[in-house]
Structures are given as C-alpha cells and as structure tokens.
C-alpha cells in the first residue's frame, strides 16, 4: 500500500460514523498507526478522558501502561515506533460497572484493513479480554487471568495483559507474580525492539 493509500485509509477511519447512533458522546475515533511501527498496543476502547482529548491512553491507565513498558510519554506516542489500535475506536459510553464494551463495528469494518498495513509489528500487547479474543483467537484461556498466566504460550509475538486501569488494583494485588515475573521480561523486549 502506498503512503497515499495508507493516508486515505487513516482518513476514512477518522471520518467513520458507522455506529454513531450507538455512541452517547458521538464519534471521535482515537487510534495511531504508521507502517514503520514495531509494537502494537491493542486495547479495548477509549475512555471519557481519552475521548475528550483525542489522545490514546491519556489517563491513569496510560500512566500505568507506560510504567509497565518502561518508557516515557514521548516515546509511547512516537507513531513510527508504537501503533495504538483499540478494538473500538470511539468511547462506547458508561454502564453500571464502568465503560461499556467496545463497539464491534470497528473490528468488523477496519481492523483487518489497518493491521495488514502494519508489516513491521513484532510485539502486540493485547490489553483486556476483548483484544485477547480478537488477537489470540481460539488460543486464549477460559479467563483473562489464565490467559495472562500462560503468557509464554504467546510470547514473543504477543503478550496478553490485564487492563492497566486503577479498577484492576485488586487483581494486581491478588496476582503479584504478574509485575514480578512478566513486567521485567516485557521491559527488556521493549528496549530491544525500540533500539533497533
């Protein structure tokens, strides 16, 4: 795909209104992609703050994710290094237990078209159950915890992660092995990929 064609695809996604009638805050696709990127951050969907600023992971979840990755904001937002493609590009609204699930229309309409244009991705961070269901397909386990516990099955191409939201503080306390065992390996791999 030429740069012009890639730019046209990006513009088409930014202008997408396919599920506008289902979005309480309206359409504002938030993602970042460049054919040179070597790491893909595959999240769920933008939260309210991200929707308002248009900057992915511009919230406490992003702060924790960058800490897990061992990188600063500036590098995290270098689109030639790191692509950020959530399962839903727009804020889905809030339910009784937090944000609603990502709208499925994004993955159906755009993901294959976009991801095939990222040929240099060497590591995909699958954040949360929706990203794991898509990217790990039939290989994920019965629960998110079991999927993350079996991270070596997917490594080094993929790394399943819990969501870095503060809502997951209890999960992190109950699963100290995650930050003790997985995060150092992730940080080492990130350094290797971003130095090349």
Contact map, one row per residue, 1 for C-alpha under 8 A:
1110110000000000000000000000000000000000000000000000000000000000000000000000000000000000000000000000000000000000000010000000000000000000000000000000000000000000000000000000000000000000000000000000
1111110000000000000000000000000000000000000000000000000000000000000000000000000000000000000000000000000000000000000000000000000000000000000000000000000000000000000000000000000000000000000000000000
1111111000000000000000000000000000000000000000000000000000000000000000000000000000000000000000000000000000000000000000000000000000000000000000000000000000000000000000000000000000000000000000000000
0111111100000000000000000000000000000000000000000000000000000000000000000000000000000000000000000000000000000000000000000000000000000000000000000000000000000000000000000000000000000000000000000000
1111111110000000000000000000000000000000000000000000000000000000000000000000000000000000000000000000000000000000000000000000000000000000000000000000000000000000000000000000000000000000000000000000
1111111111000000000000000000000000000000000000000000000000000000000000000000000000000000000000000000000000000000000010000000000000000000000000000000000000000000000000000000000000000000000000000000
0011111111100000000000000000000000000000000000000000000000000000000000000000000000000000000000000000000000000000000000000000000000000000000000000000000000000000000000000000000000000000000000000000
0001111111110000000000000000000000000000000000000000000000000000000000000000000000000000000000000000000000000000000000000000000000000000000000000000000000000000000000000000000000000000000000000000
0000111111111000000000000000000000000000000000000000000000000000000000000000000000000000000000000000000000000000010000000000000000000000000000000000000000000000000000000000000000000000000000000000
0000011111111100000000000000000000000000000000000000000000000000000000000000000000000000000000000000000000000000000000000000000000000000000000000000000000000000000000000000000000000000000000000000
0000001111111110000000000000000000000000000000000000000000000000000000000000000000000000000000000000000000000000000000000000000000000000000000000000000000000000000000000000000000000000000000000000
0000000111111111000000000000000000000000000000000000000000000000000000000000000000000000000000000000000000000000000000000000000000000000000000000000000000000000000000000000000000000000000000000000
0000000011111111000000000000100000000000000000000000000000000000000000000000000000000000000000000000000000000100000000000000000000000000000000000000000000000000000000000000000000000000000000000000
0000000001111111000000000001110000000000000000000000000000000000000000000000000000000000000000000000000000000000000000000000000000000000000000000000000000000000000000000000000000000000000000000000
0000000000111111100000000000100000000000000000000000000000000000000000000000000000000000000000000000000000000000000000000000000000000000000000000000000000000000000000000000000000000000000000000000
0000000000011111110000000010100000000000000000000000000000000000000000000000000000000000000000000000000000000000000000000000000000000000000000000000000000000000000000000000000000000000000000000000
0000000000000011111100000010000000000000000000000000000000000000000000000000000000000000000000000000000000000000000000000000000000000000000000000000000000000000000000000000000000000000000000000000
0000000000000001111100000000000000000000000000000000000000000000000000000000000000000000000000000000000010000000000000000000000000000000000000000000000000000000000000000000000000000000000000000000
0000000000000000111111100000000000000000000000000000000000000000000000000000000000000000000000000000001010000000000000000000000000000000000000000000000000000000000000000000000000000000000000000000
0000000000000000111111100110000000000000000000000000000000000000000000000000000000000000000000000000000000000000000000000000000000000000000000000000000000000000000000000000000000000000000000000000
0000000000000000001111110100000000000000000000000000000000000000000000000000000000000000000000000000000000000000000000000000000000000000000000000000000000000000000000000000000000000000000000000000
0000000000000000001111110000000000000000000000000000000000000000000000000000000000000000000100000000000000000000000000000000000000000000000000000000000000000000000000000000000000000000000000000000
0000000000000000001111111110000000000000000000000000000000000000000000000000000000000000011110000000000000000000000000000000000000000000000000000000000000000000000000000000000000000000000000000000
0000000000000000000011111100000000000000000000000000000000000000000000000000000000000000000110000000000000000000000000000000000000000000000000000000000000000000000000000000000000000000000000000000
0000000000000000000000111110000000000000000000000000000000000000000000000000000000000000001110000000000000000000000000000000000000000000000000000000000000000000000000000000000000000000000000000000
0000000000000000000110111111000000000000000000000000000000000000000000000000000000000000000000000000000000000000000000000000000000000000000000000000000000000000000000000000000000000000000000000000
0000000000000001100100101111100000000000000000000000000000000000000000000000000000000000011000000000000000000000000000000000000000000000000000000000000000000000000000000000000000000000000000000000
0000000000000100000000000111110000000000000000000010010000000000000000000000000000000000111000000000000000000000000000000000000000000000000000000000000000000000000000000000000000000000000000000000
0000000000001111000000000011111000000000000000000000010000000000000000000000000000000000110000000000000000000000000000000000000000000000000000000000000000000000000000000000000000000000000000000000
0000000000000100000000000001111100000000000001000110011100000000000000000000000000000000110000000000000000000000000000000000000000000000000000000000000000000000000000000000000000000000000000000000
0000000000000000000000000000111110000000000000000000001100000000000000000000000000111100100000000000000000000000000000000000000000000000000000000000000000000000000000000000000000000000000000000000
0000000000000000000000000000011111000000000000000000000100000000000000000000001000111000000000000000000000000000000000000000000000000000000000000000000000000000000000000000000000000000000000000000
0000000000000000000000000000001111101000000000000000000000000000000000000000001101111000000000000000000000000000000001000000000000000000000000000000000000000000000000000000000000000000000000000000
0000000000000000000000000000000111111000000000000000000000000000000000000000001100100000000000000000000000000000000001000000000000000000000000000000000000000000000000000000000000000000000000000000
0000000000000000000000000000000011111000000000000000000000000000000000000000000100000000000000000000000000000000000011110000000000000000000000000000000000000000000000000000000000000000000000000000
0000000000000000000000000000000001111100000000000000000000000000000000000000000110000000000000000000000000000000000001110000000000000000000000000000000000000000000000000000000000000000000000000000
0000000000000000000000000000000011111111000000000000000000000000000000000000001111100000000000000000000000000000000001011000000000000000000000000000000000000000000000000000000000000000000000000000
0000000000000000000000000000000000011111000000000000000000000000000000000000000111100000000000000000000000000000000000011110000000000000000000000000000000000000000000000000000000000000000000001100
0000000000000000000000000000000000001111100000000000000000000000000000000000000011100000000000000000000000000000000000001111100000000000000000000000000000000000000000000000000000000000000000001000
0000000000000000000000000000000000001111110000000000000000000000000000000000000001111000000000000000000000000000000000001011100000000000000000000000000000000000000000000000000000000000000000000000
0000000000000000000000000000000000000011111000000000000000000000000000000000000001111100000000000000000000000000000000000001111000000000000000000000000000000000000000000000000000000000000000000000
0000000000000000000000000000000000000001111100000000000000000000000000000000000000011110000000000000000000000000000000000001111000100000000000000000000000000000000000000000000000000000000000000000
0000000000000000000000000000000000000000111110000000000000000000000000000000000000011110000000000000000000000000000000000000111101100000000000000000000000000000000000000000000000000000000000000000
0000000000000000000000000000000000000000011111000000000000000000000000000000000000000111000000000000110000000000000000000000001101100000000000000000000000000000000000000000000000000000000000000000
0000000000000000000000000000000000000000001111100000000000000000000000000000000000000111111100000000110000000000000000000000000000000000000000000000000000000000000000000000000000000000000000000000
0000000000000000000000000000010000000000000111111110000110000000000000000000000000000101111100000000000000000000000000000000000000000000000000000000000000000000000000000000000000000000000000000000
0000000000000000000000000000000000000000000011111110000000000000000000000000000000000000001110000010000000000000000000000000000000000000000000000000000000000000000000000000000000000000000000000000
0000000000000000000000000000000000000000000001111111000000000000000000000000000000000000001010000000000000000000000000000000000000000000000000000000000000000000000000000000000000000000000000000000
0000000000000000000000000000000000000000000001111111100001100000000000000000000000000000000000000000000000000000000000000000000000000000000000000000000000000000000000000000000000000000000000000000
0000000000000000000000000000010000000000000001111111111111100000000000000000000000000000000000000000000000000000000000000000000000000000000000000000000000000000000000000000000000000000000000000000
0000000000000000000000000001010000000000000001111111111000000000000000000000000000000000011000000000000000000000000000000000000000000000000000000000000000000000000000000000000000000000000000000000
0000000000000000000000000000000000000000000000011111110000000000000000000000000000000000000000000000000000000000000000000000000000000000000000000000000000000000000000000000000000000000000000000000
0000000000000000000000000000000000000000000000001111111001000000000000000000000000000000000000000000000000000000000000000000000000000000000000000000000000000000000000000000000000000000000000000000
0000000000000000000000000001110000000000000000000111111100000000000000000000000000000000000000000000000000000000000000000000000000000000000000000000000000000000000000000000000000000000000000000000
0000000000000000000000000000011000000000000000000110111111000000000000000000000000000000000000000000000000000000000000000000000000000000000000000000000000000000000000000000000000000000000000000000
0000000000000000000000000000011100000000000001000100011111000100000000000000000000010000000000000000000000000000000000000000000000000000000000000000000000000000000000000000000000000000000000000000
0000000000000000000000000000000000000000000001000100001111111110000000000000000000000000000000000000000000000000000000000000000000000000000000000000000000000000000000000000000000000000000000000000
0000000000000000000000000000000000000000000000001100101111111110000000000000000000000000000000000000000000000000000000000000000000000000000000000000000000000000000000000000000000000000000000000000
0000000000000000000000000000000000000000000000001100000011111110000000000000000000000000000000000000000000000000000000000000000000000000000000000000000000000000000000000000000000000000000000000000
0000000000000000000000000000000000000000000000000000000011111111000000000000000000000000000000000000000000000000000000000000000000000000000000000000000000000000000011000000000000000000000000000000
0000000000000000000000000000000000000000000000000000000011111111100000000000000000000000000000000000000000000000000000000000000000000000000000000000000000000000001111000000000000000000000000000000
0000000000000000000000000000000000000000000000000000000111111111110000000000000000000000000000000000000000000000000000000000000000000000000000000000000000000000000100000000000000000000000000000000
0000000000000000000000000000000000000000000000000000000011111111111000000000000000000000000000000000000000000000000000000000000000000000000000000000000000000000000000000000000000000000000000000000
0000000000000000000000000000000000000000000000000000000000011111111100000000000000000000000000000000000000000000000000000000000000000000000000000000000000000000000110000000000000000000000000000000
0000000000000000000000000000000000000000000000000000000000001111111110000000000000000000000000000000000000000000000000000000000000000000000000000000000000000000000100000000000000000000000000000000
0000000000000000000000000000000000000000000000000000000000000111111111111001000000000000000000000000000000000000000000000000000000000000000000000000000000000000000000000000000000000000000000000000
0000000000000000000000000000000000000000000000000000000000000011111111110000000000000000000000000000000000000000000000000000000000000000000000000000000000000000000000000000000000000000000000000000
0000000000000000000000000000000000000000000000000000000000000001111111000000000000000000000000000000000000000000000000000000000000000000000000000000000000000000000000000000000000000010011000000000
0000000000000000000000000000000000000000000000000000000000000000111111100000000000000000000000000000000000000000000000000000000000000000000000000000000000000000000000000000000000000010011001000000
0000000000000000000000000000000000000000000000000000000000000000011111110000000000000000000000000000000000000000000000000000000000000000000000000000000000000000000000000000000000000000001001000000
0000000000000000000000000000000000000000000000000000000000000000011011111011000000000000000000000000000000000000000000000000000000000000000000000000000000000000000000000000000000000000000000000000
0000000000000000000000000000000000000000000000000000000000000000011001111111000000000000000000000000000000000000000000000000000000000000000000000000000000000000000000000000000000000000000000000000
0000000000000000000000000000000000000000000000000000000000000000010000111111100000000000000000000000000000000000000000000000000000000000000000000000000000000000000000000000000000000000000000000000
0000000000000000000000000000000000000000000000000000000000000000000000011111110000000000000000000000000000000000000000000000000000000000000000000000000000000000000000000000000000000000000000000000
0000000000000000000000000000000000000000000000000000000000000000000000111111110010000000000000000000000000000000000000000000000000000000000000000000000000000000000000000000000000000000000000000000
0000000000000000000000000000000000000000000000000000000000000000010000111111111011000000000000000000000000000000000000000000000000000000000000000000000000000000000000000000000000000000000000000000
0000000000000000000000000000000000000000000000000000000000000000000000001111111001000000000000000000000000000000000000000000000000000000000000000000000000000000000000000000000000000000000000000000
0000000000000000000000000000000000000000000000000000000000000000000000000111111111000000000000000000000000000000000000000000000000000000000000000000000000000000000000000000000000000000000000000000
0000000000000000000000000000000111001000000000000000000000000000000000000001111111100000000000000000000000000000000000000000000000000000000000000000000000000000000000000000000000000000000000000000
0000000000000000000000000000000011111100000000000000000000000000000000000000011111100000000000000000000000000000000000000000000000000000000000000000000000000000000000000000000000000000000000000000
0000000000000000000000000000000000011110000000000000000000000000000000000011011111100000000000000000000000000000000000000000000000000000000000000000000000000000000000000000000000000000000000000100
0000000000000000000000000000000010001111100000000000000000000000000000000001111111110000000000000000000000000000000000000000000000000000000000000000000000000000000000000000000000000000000000000000
0000000000000000000000000000001111001111100000000000000000000000000000000000001111111000000000000000000000000000000000000000000000000000000000000000000000000000000000000000000000000000000000000000
0000000000000000000000000000001110000001111000000000000100000000000000000000000001111100000000000000000000000000000000000000000000000000000000000000000000000000000000000000000000000000000000000000
0000000000000000000000000000001110000001111000000000000000000000000000000000000000111110100000000000000000000000000000000000000000000000000000000000000000000000000000000000000000000000000000000000
0000000000000000000000000000001000000000111111000000000000000000000000000000000000011111100000000000000000000000000000000000000000100000000000000000000000000000000000000000000000000000000000000000
0000000000000000000000000000000000000000011110000000000000000000000000000000000000001111100000000000011101100010000000000000000001100000000000000000000000000000000000000000000000000000000000000000
0000000000000000000000000000000000000000000111000000000000000000000000000000000000000111111100000000011111100000000000000000000000000000000000000000000000000000000000000000000000000000000000000000
0000000000000000000000000001111000000000000011000000000000000000000000000000000000001111111000000000010001000000000000000000000000000000000000000000000000000000000000000000000000000000000000000000
0000000000000000000000100011110000000000000011000010000000000000000000000000000000000001111100000000011000000000000000000000000000000000000000000000000000000000000000000000000000000000000000000000
0000000000000000000000101011000000000000000011110010000000000000000000000000000000000001111110000000010000000000000000000000000000000000000000000000000000000000000000000000000000000000000000000000
0000000000000000000001111000000000000000000011100000000000000000000000000000000000000001011111000011111000000000000000000000000000000000000000000000000000000000000000000000000000000000000000000000
0000000000000000000000111000000000000000000000110000000000000000000000000000000000000000001111100011000000000000000000000000000000000000000000000000000000000000000000000000000000000000000000000000
0000000000000000000000000000000000000000000000000000000000000000000000000000000000000000000111111111000000000000000000000000000000000000000000000000000000000000000000000000000000000000000000000000
0000000000000000000000000000000000000000000000000000000000000000000000000000000000000000000011111111000000000000000000000000000000000000000000000000000000000000000000000000000000000000000000000000
0000000000000000000000000000000000000000000000000000000000000000000000000000000000000000000001111100000000000000000000000000000000000000000000000000000000000000000000000000000000000000000000000000
0000000000000000000000000000000000000000000000000000000000000000000000000000000000000000000001111110000000000000000000000000000000000000000000000000000000000000000000000000000000000000000000000000
0000000000000000000000000000000000000000000000000000000000000000000000000000000000000000000001111111000000000000000000000000000000000000000000000000000000000000000000000000000000000000000000000000
0000000000000000000000000000000000000000000000100000000000000000000000000000000000000000000111101111100000000000000000000000000000000000000000000000000000000000000000000000000000000000000000000000
0000000000000000000000000000000000000000000000000000000000000000000000000000000000000000000111100111110000000000000000000000000000000000000000000000000000000000000000000000000000000000000000000000
0000000000000000000000000000000000000000000110000000000000000000000000000000000000000000000100000011111000000000000000000000000001000000000000000000000000000000000000000000000000000000000000000000
0000000000000000000000000000000000000000000110000000000000000000000000000000000000000011111100000001111100000000000000000000000001000000000000000000000000000000000000000000000000000000000000000000
0000000000000000001000000000000000000000000000000000000000000000000000000000000000000011010100000000111111000000000000000000000000000000000000000000000000000000000000000000000000000000000000000000
0000000000000000000000000000000000000000000000000000000000000000000000000000000000000011000000000000011111110000000000000000000000000000000000000000000000000000000000000000000000000000000000000000
0000000000000000011000000000000000000000000000000000000000000000000000000000000000000001000000000000001111111000000000000000000000000000000000000000000000000000000000000000000000000000000000000000
0000000000000000000000000000000000000000000000000000000000000000000000000000000000000011100000000000001111111110000000000000000000000000000000000000000000000000000000000000000000000000000000000000
0000000000000000000000000000000000000000000000000000000000000000000000000000000000000011000000000000000111111111000000000000000000000000000000000000000000000000000000000000000000000000000000000000
0000000000000000000000000000000000000000000000000000000000000000000000000000000000000000000000000000000111111111000000000000000000000000000000000000000000000000000000000000000000000000000000000000
0000000000000000000000000000000000000000000000000000000000000000000000000000000000000000000000000000000011111111100000000000000000000000000000000000000000000000000000000000000000000000000000000000
0000000000001000000000000000000000000000000000000000000000000000000000000000000000000000000000000000000001111111110000000000000000000000000000000000000000000000000000000000000000000000000000000000
0000000000000000000000000000000000000000000000000000000000000000000000000000000000000010000000000000000001111111111000000000000000000000000000000000000000000000000000000000000000000000000000000000
0000000000000000000000000000000000000000000000000000000000000000000000000000000000000000000000000000000000111111111100000000000000000000000000000000000000000000000000000000000000000000000000000000
0000000000000000000000000000000000000000000000000000000000000000000000000000000000000000000000000000000000001111111110000000000000000000000000000000000000000000000000000000000000000000000000000000
0000000010000000000000000000000000000000000000000000000000000000000000000000000000000000000000000000000000000111111111000000000000000000000000000000000000000000000000000000000000000000000000000000
0000000000000000000000000000000000000000000000000000000000000000000000000000000000000000000000000000000000000011111111100000000000000000000000000000000000000000000000000000000000000000000000000000
0000000000000000000000000000000000000000000000000000000000000000000000000000000000000000000000000000000000000001111111100000000000000000000000000000000000000000000000000000000000000000000000000000
1000010000000000000000000000000000100000000000000000000000000000000000000000000000000000000000000000000000000000111111100000000000000000000000000000000000000000000000000000000000000000000000000000
0000000000000000000000000000000011111000000000000000000000000000000000000000000000000000000000000000000000000000011111111000000000000000000000000000000000000000000000000000000000000000000000000000
0000000000000000000000000000000000110000000000000000000000000000000000000000000000000000000000000000000000000000001111111000000000000000000000000000000000000000000000000000000000000000000000000000
0000000000000000000000000000000000111100000000000000000000000000000000000000000000000000000000000000000000000000000001111100000000000000000000000000000000000000000000000000000000000000000000000000
0000000000000000000000000000000000001111000000000000000000000000000000000000000000000000000000000000000000000000000001111111000000000000000000000000000000000000000000000000000000000000000000000000
0000000000000000000000000000000000000110000000000000000000000000000000000000000000000000000000000000000000000000000000011111000000000000000000000000000000011000000000000000000000000000000000001000
0000000000000000000000000000000000000111000000000000000000000000000000000000000000000000000000000000000000000000000000001111100000000000000000000000000000011110000000000000000000000000000000000000
0000000000000000000000000000000000000011110000000000000000000000000000000000000000000000000000000000000000000000000000001111110000000000000000000000000000001110000000000000000000000000000000000000
0000000000000000000000000000000000000011111000000000000000000000000000000000000000000000000000000000000000000000000000000011111000000000000000000000000000000111100000000000000000000000000000000000
0000000000000000000000000000000000000000111000000000000000000000000000000000000000000000000000000000000000000000000000000001111100110010000000000000000000000111100000000000000000000000000000000000
0000000000000000000000000000000000000000111100000000000000000000000000000000000000000000000000000000000000000000000000000000111111110000000000000000000000000001111000000000000000000000000000000000
0000000000000000000000000000000000000000001100000000000000000000000000000000000000000000000000000000000000000000000000000000011111110000000000010000000000000001111000000000000000000000000000000000
0000000000000000000000000000000000000000000000000000000000000000000000000000000000000000000000000000000000000000000000000000001111111000000000010000000000000000000000000000000000000000000000000000
0000000000000000000000000000000000000000001100000000000000000000000000000000000000000010000000000000110000000000000000000000001111111100000000000000000000000000000000000000000000000000000000000000
0000000000000000000000000000000000000000011100000000000000000000000000000000000000000110000000000000000000000000000000000000011111111111000000000000000000000000000000000000000000000000000000000000
0000000000000000000000000000000000000000000000000000000000000000000000000000000000000000000000000000000000000000000000000000011111111111100100000000000000000001000000000000000000000000000000000000
0000000000000000000000000000000000000000000000000000000000000000000000000000000000000000000000000000000000000000000000000000000011111111110100000000000000000000000000000000000000000000000000000000
0000000000000000000000000000000000000000000000000000000000000000000000000000000000000000000000000000000000000000000000000000000001111111100000000000000000000000000000000000000000000000000000000000
0000000000000000000000000000000000000000000000000000000000000000000000000000000000000000000000000000000000000000000000000000010000111111100000000000000000000000000000000000000000000000000000000000
0000000000000000000000000000000000000000000000000000000000000000000000000000000000000000000000000000000000000000000000000000000000111111111100000000000000000000000000000000000000000000000000000000
0000000000000000000000000000000000000000000000000000000000000000000000000000000000000000000000000000000000000000000000000000000000011111111100000000000000000000000000000000000000000000000000000000
0000000000000000000000000000000000000000000000000000000000000000000000000000000000000000000000000000000000000000000000000000000000001001111100000000000000000000000000000000000000000000000000000000
0000000000000000000000000000000000000000000000000000000000000000000000000000000000000000000000000000000000000000000000000000000000000001111110000000000000000000000000000000000000000000000000000000
0000000000000000000000000000000000000000000000000000000000000000000000000000000000000000000000000000000000000000000000000000000000011001111111000010000000000000000000000000000000000000000000000000
0000000000000000000000000000000000000000000000000000000000000000000000000000000000000000000000000000000000000000000000000000000000000000001111110110000000000000000000000000000000000000000000000000
0000000000000000000000000000000000000000000000000000000000000000000000000000000000000000000000000000000000000000000000000000000000000000000111110110000000000000000000000000000000000000000000000000
0000000000000000000000000000000000000000000000000000000000000000000000000000000000000000000000000000000000000000000000000000000000000000000011111110000000000000000000000000000000000000000000000000
0000000000000000000000000000000000000000000000000000000000000000000000000000000000000000000000000000000000000000000000000000000110000000000011111111000000000000010000000000000000000000000000000000
0000000000000000000000000000000000000000000000000000000000000000000000000000000000000000000000000000000000000000000000000000000000000000000000111111100000000000010000000000000000000000000000000000
0000000000000000000000000000000000000000000000000000000000000000000000000000000000000000000000000000000000000000000000000000000000000000000011111111110000000000000000000000000000000000000000000000
0000000000000000000000000000000000000000000000000000000000000000000000000000000000000000000000000000000000000000000000000000000000000000000111111111111000000001000000000000000000000000000000000000
0000000000000000000000000000000000000000000000000000000000000000000000000000000000000000000000000000000000000000000000000000000000000000000000011111111000000011110000000000000000000000000000000000
0000000000000000000000000000000000000000000000000000000000000000000000000000000000000000000000000000000000000000000000000000000000000000000000001111111000000000000000000000000001000000000000000000
0000000000000000000000000000000000000000000000000000000000000000000000000000000000000000000000000000000000000000000000000000000000000000000000000111111111000000000000000000000000000000000000000000
0000000000000000000000000000000000000000000000000000000000000000000000000000000000000000000000000000000000000000000000000000000000000000000000000011111111100011000000000000000000000000000000000000
0000000000000000000000000000000000000000000000000000000000000000000000000000000000000000000000000000000000000000000000000000000000000000000000000000011111110010000000000000000000000000000000000000
0000000000000000000000000000000000000000000000000000000000000000000000000000000000000000000000000000000000000000000000000000000000000000000000000000011111100000000000000000000000000000000000000000
0000000000000000000000000000000000000000000000000000000000000000000000000000000000000000000000000000000000000000000000000000000000000000000000000000011111111111000000000000000000000000000000000000
0000000000000000000000000000000000000000000000000000000000000000000000000000000000000000000000000000000000000000000000000000000000000000000000000000001111111110000000000000000000000000000000000000
0000000000000000000000000000000000000000000000000000000000000000000000000000000000000000000000000000000000000000000000000110000000000000000000000000000101111110000000000000000000000000000000000000
0000000000000000000000000000000000000000000000000000000000000000000000000000000000000000000000000000000000000000000000000111000000000000000000000000000001111110000000000000000000000000000000000000
0000000000000000000000000000000000000000000000000000000000000000000000000000000000000000000000000000000000000000000000000011110000000000000000000000000001111111000000000000000000000000000000000000
0000000000000000000000000000000000000000000000000000000000000000000000000000000000000000000000000000000000000000000000000011110000000000000000000001001101111111100000000000000000000000000000000000
0000000000000000000000000000000000000000000000000000000000000000000000000000000000000000000000000000000000000000000000000000111100010000000000000011001001000111110000000000000000000000000000000000
0000000000000000000000000000000000000000000000000000000000000000000000000000000000000000000000000000000000000000000000000000111100000000000000000001000000000011111000000000000000000000000000000000
0000000000000000000000000000000000000000000000000000000000000000000000000000000000000000000000000000000000000000000000000000001100000000000000011001000000000001111100010000000000000000000000000000
0000000000000000000000000000000000000000000000000000000000001000000000000000000000000000000000000000000000000000000000000000001100000000000000000000000000000000111110010000000000000000000000000000
0000000000000000000000000000000000000000000000000000000000001101100000000000000000000000000000000000000000000000000000000000000000000000000000000000000000000000011111010000000000000000000000000000
0000000000000000000000000000000000000000000000000000000000011001000000000000000000000000000000000000000000000000000000000000000000000000000000000000000000000000001111111000000000000000000000000000
0000000000000000000000000000000000000000000000000000000000011000000000000000000000000000000000000000000000000000000000000000000000000000000000000000000000000000000111111000000000000000000000000000
0000000000000000000000000000000000000000000000000000000000000000000000000000000000000000000000000000000000000000000000000000000000000000000000000000000000000000000011111100000000000000000000000000
0000000000000000000000000000000000000000000000000000000000000000000000000000000000000000000000000000000000000000000000000000000000000000000000000000000000000000011111111111000000000000000000000000
0000000000000000000000000000000000000000000000000000000000000000000000000000000000000000000000000000000000000000000000000000000000000000000000000000000000000000000011111111100000000000000000000000
0000000000000000000000000000000000000000000000000000000000000000000000000000000000000000000000000000000000000000000000000000000000000000000000000000000000000000000000111111110000000000000000000000
0000000000000000000000000000000000000000000000000000000000000000000000000000000000000000000000000000000000000000000000000000000000000000000000000000000000000000000000011111111000000000000000000000
0000000000000000000000000000000000000000000000000000000000000000000000000000000000000000000000000000000000000000000000000000000000000000000000000000000000000000000000011111111101100000000000000000
0000000000000000000000000000000000000000000000000000000000000000000000000000000000000000000000000000000000000000000000000000000000000000000000000000000000000000000000001111111100000000000000000000
0000000000000000000000000000000000000000000000000000000000000000000000000000000000000000000000000000000000000000000000000000000000000000000000000000000000000000000000000111111100000000000000000000
0000000000000000000000000000000000000000000000000000000000000000000000000000000000000000000000000000000000000000000000000000000000000000000000000000000000000000000000000011111111000000000000000000
0000000000000000000000000000000000000000000000000000000000000000000000000000000000000000000000000000000000000000000000000000000000000000000000000000000000000000000000000001111111110000000000000000
0000000000000000000000000000000000000000000000000000000000000000000000000000000000000000000000000000000000000000000000000000000000000000000000000000000000000000000000000000001111111100000000000000
0000000000000000000000000000000000000000000000000000000000000000000000000000000000000000000000000000000000000000000000000000000000000000000000000000100000000000000000000001001111111110000000000000
0000000000000000000000000000000000000000000000000000000000000000000000000000000000000000000000000000000000000000000000000000000000000000000000000000000000000000000000000001000111111111000000000000
0000000000000000000000000000000000000000000000000000000000000000000000000000000000000000000000000000000000000000000000000000000000000000000000000000000000000000000000000000000111111111000000000000
0000000000000000000000000000000000000000000000000000000000000000000000000000000000000000000000000000000000000000000000000000000000000000000000000000000000000000000000000000000011111111100000000000
0000000000000000000000000000000000000000000000000000000000000000000000000000000000000000000000000000000000000000000000000000000000000000000000000000000000000000000000000000000011111111110000000000
0000000000000000000000000000000000000000000000000000000000000000000110000000000000000000000000000000000000000000000000000000000000000000000000000000000000000000000000000000000001111111111000000000
0000000000000000000000000000000000000000000000000000000000000000000000000000000000000000000000000000000000000000000000000000000000000000000000000000000000000000000000000000000000111111111100000000
0000000000000000000000000000000000000000000000000000000000000000000000000000000000000000000000000000000000000000000000000000000000000000000000000000000000000000000000000000000000001111111110000000
0000000000000000000000000000000000000000000000000000000000000000000110000000000000000000000000000000000000000000000000000000000000000000000000000000000000000000000000000000000000000111111111000000
0000000000000000000000000000000000000000000000000000000000000000000111000000000000000000000000000000000000000000000000000000000000000000000000000000000000000000000000000000000000000011111111100000
0000000000000000000000000000000000000000000000000000000000000000000000000000000000000000000000000000000000000000000000000000000000000000000000000000000000000000000000000000000000000001111111110000
0000000000000000000000000000000000000000000000000000000000000000000000000000000000000000000000000000000000000000000000000000000000000000000000000000000000000000000000000000000000000000111111111000
0000000000000000000000000000000000000000000000000000000000000000000011000000000000000000000000000000000000000000000000000000000000000000000000000000000000000000000000000000000000000000011111111100
0000000000000000000000000000000000000000000000000000000000000000000000000000000000000000000000000000000000000000000000000000000000000000000000000000000000000000000000000000000000000000001111111110
0000000000000000000000000000000000000000000000000000000000000000000000000000000000000000000000000000000000000000000000000000000000000000000000000000000000000000000000000000000000000000000111111111
0000000000000000000000000000000000000110000000000000000000000000000000000000000000000000000000000000000000000000000000000100000000000000000000000000000000000000000000000000000000000000000011111111
0000000000000000000000000000000000000100000000000000000000000000000000000000000010000000000000000000000000000000000000000000000000000000000000000000000000000000000000000000000000000000000001111111
0000000000000000000000000000000000000000000000000000000000000000000000000000000000000000000000000000000000000000000000000000000000000000000000000000000000000000000000000000000000000000000000111111
0000000000000000000000000000000000000000000000000000000000000000000000000000000000000000000000000000000000000000000000000000000000000000000000000000000000000000000000000000000000000000000000011111
